[in-house]
Structure formats: C-alpha cells, structure tokens
Amino acid sequence: MKHAGRVMESSLPYESRPNAQRRVHFADIADQAETGSADVSTADGALAMIVHAVQDGNGKGHKLTYSSGFAVHAPGTPEGEAVLVTCAHTLEEIRHDPLLRAGLPSPAVRPGELISGSFAITGSQSAPLFHPIASVLSAMHRGDLLLLSASLSPSARTGQGAQTNALPSLPVNPYPVQPGTPIRAHFVVDQPPANGRDSDGWTPWWVRGTVIGYRDFAGREAKPGTYDSLAHLHFDPPPTPGSSGGPIIDEESGAVVGVVLGTQLVNQLQGVRGWGVPAEMIFEMFSLPGLKLKSREQ
C-alpha cells in the first residue's frame, strides 16, 4: 500500500478526559423512552460504514467488503472532507481478489473493464449518505489500521432546513485503560432484531463490555503502565461480523480507547475474546504535538 507507515503532518489532539461537549454520552432504553429520542449515543453521527467494491464492466463478476469506521478530529482537514479511522484488512481482502490482482485477471474480465471504488456511508437508514473515499492517508499493517479521507456529500436537511457537510468527530485517548475498565463497543448486526429502532435493517448496537487485558506482538501477556508493547486489546463480549473498525469507548471518560478488529482465540481455557488494538496506535499515524520534522521544514 502506497502510504503504509506514513505519518500525517497534523497532530491528533490528546483527549483522555474530554469536556462535556466532546465526550460520548450514551442513552439507556429508559432515557430514550423519557426523552423520546431515537439516538443510542452522541457518537452515532461520527460513525460510518466503509465499503470497498469492484465490478467488471459487464456485471459478470463483483466483490464487496465492508467494515465500520469513525471520524476523528485531524487539524488542517480541508472543508468538506473528513478523516476516518477503520480497519485495513477489508481493503487488503479486496485488493487481493482475482478481479484486481495484477497479472491474474478474471477470465470474464478484460483489462480496462473494471469499476472500483470505496465509500463511507453515514446518515439514517431511511436517508443514507454516500461519501466517496478520496484517498488513503495512512496505513498501519501491524495494527490493522487505516486512515481515510472522505469527500463529504451534502447532508439531508434538518428540521430547521439547514444543511451541513461536516461529520462530528470522536475524542481519542492516547493512554491505555486498565483491565476491568467498563466499555461500550460499537457492534453491527445484519439480522433484524425482534424489536426496537431500525428493526428492519442494519442496526447500530452499543454493547456494554469490559477490557480483559493486553498482549504484545508475540502473544504474551502485556500490562499498561510498563514498557510492554500493547499490540492487542482483548475485551468481552466478542463483536459481530462487520464491527471491525468500530470504536471502543471508555464509559467513564467518554473517549475512544480502542478499535475493534474482530475475534481471537486466546487459549482453550479462556476461549474466544473480542480483539482490537489500543487507541494509542492511532496516534502513530499522526505527528507528535510540537514536533517539526526537518524534511517538512525545507
């Protein structure tokens, strides 16, 4: 990937304890009934479904992968664009599909007949918004993370008739939380729930969970607050398919503390756990605050 390991010129703000306006709030069922609100969380507007698609010109072959993602506040982002964090493995999956593999084209496809693209889908189920992905800003393979730039489409009109072309962003905590920390993880389901809002389609699902612990790149147990490398974050409960790339939020601080990647078999005794990476890895794709690289001063 062209921008693998690239460090952005901007610095992502450190928001371990975001203020009341920035922190993520969650509404319980009782709160929704009392206020009449359909929103599960104040983070819902910052979430997106990331879709990578390829199709041959004759419609005889196609491939589609999808994941979750969320917007972050990257200073210097041009107006009308948004910076999104998601997982890298869904893009890698489609890049290695026979339809796109260099030198190994599909027998049904001649060179020049492929149509491909990536989109971020936001908005409500009844009025989805499609934002084309303009570029891959950075990729971190060892963390399975991807930083994307999306060209935002004008949003649906609000009740006041106003329009906006900006996505709200989520605060990100650079410091790993301790095992046992209560979290909310954003899960996605493709089967309609028996009841509740959006019961006939894709349903955002903020699930209560707990951070179980960390592992280093060799799979050994790692502890925050030490010199251990925190390569993997384990949490319960395990996420659903399509949740990869979604945020893991600390219930107390209301900040993102991790990114969902999938599930992982820890061992035969502990079984399958939710698997992700700590949010500190997101900061590795951005410059350190106050640091000016010589190559960029010239």
N, C-alpha and C positions, 0 to 999 in steps of 0.2 A: 504494500500500500504506500502511495506516494508520500503522505505526511505522517507516516509512522514515527513516533518519537518526537514529533515537532512540539516545541514549546511556544505557546502564544506570547505575544508581546505584552498583553494586558495581564493584570493580576486579579485573581478571583478573590473577592472580599472574604475575610475570615469572619464567620458569623456563628460562633459557638453558642452565644446567648442572644439571638435576635430579639429586637424590640417587639412590642405588641403588634405593630403594623406588619412586620416581616415574618414573624413566627407563624408556623402552621397550626391552625386550630381544627379540632375535629368535633363533629356533632353526633351525639348518640341518637338512637331512634326516638327516645323521649323528647330530646331537644328539637328534633325535626318536627315532631307532632305539635309541640308547643309553639314553635315559630312559623310553621307552615313552609319551611324551606326544604328544597329537594337536594341541596348540596350536602355531601357527606363530609367534605373538608374544604378549607380555604385553599388547599393546594390543587384542587381539581382543575382550575383554569390553566395551571402550568404543565399539565400532563399532556402527552401526545402518544399516538400510536405511530411507530416508524415502520413504513412499508417499503421494501425493495422488490421491484418487479422487472421481469424481462419477458418479451414475447416476440416470436418471429412474425414477419410481416403478413404471412398468410393465416395466422391464427392457429397453426397446427401444433405448436408447442409453446409452453409458457412455464414460468417458475415464479413463485411469490414467497417471500419470507416476511415475517413481521415481529416486532418487539415493542416494548414500552419505552418511553423516554420522558425527560422533563427539562424545562428551561432553567438556565442559571443566569445570574447577573454578571455578564462579562463587560466591563467598562470599555467604551470605544466601539461597541457594536453599532453598525450603521442603522439609521432609522428604517423601519420596515423589515428588519431582519431579526432573527432570534438565534441564540446559541443553545443547542440541545445536547444533553448527555444521554447516551444509550449504550447498549452492549455492541460489541464488534462481531460476535460470532454469526449473527444472521446475515450481515453483509458478506462475510467470508464464505458462508454457505452458498449464497447465490453467485459469488464471483467464481466459484469452482464448479458450478453446474455445467454440464456439457454444452448448454446453449451459449455460454460465454467463454469457455476455456479456449485459450489461444492454441491454434493448431489442431484442435479436436472439435470442429463444429458438428452440430447435429446433422444427420443425413437429410433431415427435412428442411434444413435452413441453408441458404446460400449466403456468402459474405455480403454485408450491406443490408440485409433484410431484418435485422434485429431492432426492436424497440425496447428501450430500457429506461428506468428512472426510479427515483426514490422520493417518497412523500412523507410529510408529517401530517397526521390527521388529528384535528382538535375539534372543539365545539360539542354540541349536544348530539344525541342520537338522531333527533328529528332534523337538525340543521348542521351536518358535519362540514368542517372547513378543511380544504386540502392545500397544504403549503409545500411547494416543490423544494427539495433539498438542493441548495446552491453549490455546496462544496463540503468536503471532509476537511475540517480544520486541523484535527489531530487524531491519532490512534495510538492506543497503548495495548499491545498484544498480550503482554504478561498480566495485565489487569483486565483484559477483555473489555476495554472501554473505548468509546468512540465519541468524538466531539464534532457535531454537525452544525452547519449554518443553513437556516431555512429562510426562504423568501416568503414573508407572510402575506397571505391574501386578506383583503378587507373582511372584517368580521361581520357577522349578522347584526342587524340593528337591534339596539336595546329598546326598552320600553319608552325611553325618552327620545328615541330617534337619533341618538348619537352613534358614531362609528369609531372604531379604534383598530389599529393594525399592530398592536403590541401584545405580547404574551406576558403574563405575570411570571416572575421567577421565584425559585425556592432558595432559601438560605442554606448554605452548606457549612458544616462543622468540620474543621481540619483535624480535630482531636478525636481519637478513637474512644468510644464509650466502654465501660466495664461490662464483663459478662453478667447477665442477670438484669440488664437495663431493659425496661419495658419499651417496646417499639410499636409503630404502625407500619406495615409493609403494604405497598400497593400491588394487589393481585388482580388478574384479569381472568374472566371465565367466558367461554364461548357457548355454554349451555344456559338457557334461560332459568333463572331461579324460580321457585314456586310462586313467589310473590315479591312485592317491593318495587321500587322505582326501576325503570328501564328493564322490566322483566322479560321483554321480547327481543333482546339484543345484547350487544357487548355491555358488560356491567362493571363499572369501577368498583373495586372492593377493597376497602381499607381494613386489613385484618390485624387484630391485636396479636402481638408476639413477644418474644424475648430473645435477646442476644445470648447465644450459648457459649461462644468463645471464638478464638482465632487460631489459624495455622500459618506456618511460614511456607516458602516455596517448595520445601522438601516434604511438606505434610506433617511436620512436627508441631506440637502444641506451642503457641506463642502467646505472650501476655503483653497487654498495653502498659505503657509506663516503663518499659525496659528497652534494651537495644534489639529486641526480637523484631524480625521483619514480619509485619502483619499483612500477609498476602491474601489470605482467605478469611471471610467472616462467616460463621455458621449461626443460624437462627432457626427458631421454630415459630410457626408451622412451615412445612415445605410449600413453596409457591406453586401456582398453577402454570401450565404452558402459556406463553405469551406475556408473562410477567417480567421476563428478563429485560433489564434496562430501567426498570421502575425504581423509585426511591424507597429507602428505608429511613423512617423518621423517628427520632427520639421523642417519645411522648411528652417528656418533661420540658425540654428546651424548644421543641417545635422546629428543629433543624434537621437537615439530611445528614445521616451518619453512615450511610452505605448505599450501595447499588445492587439490586437483585440480579443474579446471574443464572440461577436455576436451582437444581438439587444435587446433592452429593452424598454418596455412601461414606460415612465417616469410618465406621467399622461395623462388624457383625453385631456387637453389643449395643451401640448407640443407634444403629440403623441409618436411615436417610434423613438428612437435615436440609434446611434451606441454605443456599450457598450464595454468597455475594462477595463484594470487595468493600473495604472501609472507604469512606468518603475522602480520606487523605490522599488517595490515589488520583482523584480528580484534579487536585492541586498540582500534581506533577506535570499536567499538560498546560499549566499557566506559569508565568514568571513569578518569582518571589517578590513580595512588596518591597519597593525601594531599590531593587536590583536592576541595573542597566548593563546589558551585555555590550561589550566593545564592538562586536560585529554589527550591532544595530545603531551605534553612535556614528559610524562612518557614513 
